[in-house]
Amino acid sequence: MTPVTKPACSILYQNKSRDVILIDLPLSISLSQGTLDHPCTHLLHSSAPLESPYPSIEPRSVKAKHKFLSQHGLAQPPFPQDLLIQGLAEIRASYPSTFCSKRIIGLPKPGGHKENPDREDQSGVSGDDLAEPQLEVPDREPDLGVGREEQGLLIPSASVQSNVYEVSRENDLMNRVVGNPSARPLLVHVANPDRKYRIPPCSVFMLSKVGQQEASDFSRAATKIFPELSISAAPGQFDVILLDPPWENKSARRSKTYGTRRKADVDPMQVLREMLGRHMAPEALIACWITNKASVRDAALQTFEAWGVDLVEEWAWLKTTVHGEPICDIDGSVRRPYETVLVGRTADVMGNSASKKSITKRLMVGVPDFHSRKPCLKEIIEPLLRDRTDYRALEIFARNLTAGWWSWGDEVLKYNWEGCWASASAQDSRDLEVGMEDGHEPQDAGDSVE
């Protein structure tokens, strides 16, 4: 695909060593939808930013804390507390403003009206949870096979009228690779039900579960679209692979908004462990979100080892209020205010390992948004690449598309539904740089260690 460039920056603060970063979460996703030539002109609907930390739910006594840990197991080794505290202090001293830009609060319902984030229906699920349309991706039918793939992987320019591509049903977008080869954004209009999805320039997606058959389809498609060698990658290989696996997590189960894996399901990470390694270019950067559960960290590191990936960096995304306070206790045993990204690299073309004597630590700070929505890491990853203007990137278990990247998972269009976006004039864009909206608390209340 044609390389793309971001039009602006969602990083509100960054020190010279780039190991302390303040990032605006909704803005990072908005900017990832466009390029320098065709920047995104819409704003992402978000939850209201948190004004004060959540009440503590920590055990009140040492005995209660030990009982909790004995029942639920120890959390993974915490991110160094001194780095969290020092990083926050550095940002406060250098960035004397609120920790996020002004937001468009709430999500409209698929019918068009805006949903009150406080309202609950009779099922007890908040309006936020019901806002975007729920795409139920069916299991892939065996008869789809190569034949369906060969019908066309990319949307042909000749079929697009006024940058709008028409499809009859949402199923036409599922269990196959779809791409926008144009340098312009594209609107896909689904006739039944009547919905529209925004497809960023030069982006490719596969709206499917991550299973054995889907993995086979993906591998064939990647080789077909990338049949040639690039400056750094062989056919079908990527220079960047970002994963946000559906790890089992108690806080995610409670939210009802995040698809964690059930015991009866096929383990998508086992599928990826067996096939993804051959799609990694030499010196590829592999980044994987993990929860604060020790067993999850172990599983991720074992998967890195199976891929021949060496751990070289560890990032923490520390969630704060608009005033820079952690949303819960930094050293909590029940819940911690940060999530972790393990970052590794594959060996070079000569087979030399990327392992280092010490692991680089980076701190990302940001005000959280709707539950399970994470910042787009494109702006943080690109400076770490050999050539940030010409690379191939893939995000697995993505919840939104990114210009110039591949995205794979059963929620890849979640935040590309047109209803998630509000149009912004030039004046609106300037206004977004200051001020805060009064509103309701965000859904993301930290990561449980259970």
Secondary structure by P-SEA (a helix, b strand, c coil): ccbbbbcccccccccccccbbbbbaaaaaaaaaccccccccbbbbbcccccccccccccccaaaaaaaaaacccccccccaaaaaaaaaaaaaccccccccccccccccccccccccccccccccccccccccccccccccccccccccccccccccccccccbbbbccccccccbbbbccccbbbbbbbcccbbbbbbccbbbbbcccccaaaaaaaaaaaaaaccccccccccccccbbbbbcccccaaaaaaccccccccccccaaaaaaaccccccccbbbbbbbbcccaaaaaaaaaaaaaacccccbbbbbccccccccccccccccccccbbbbbbbcccccccccccccbbbbbbbbbbbccccccccaaaaaaaaccccccbbbbbcccccccccbbbbccccccccccccbbbbcaaaaaaacbbbbbcccccccccccc
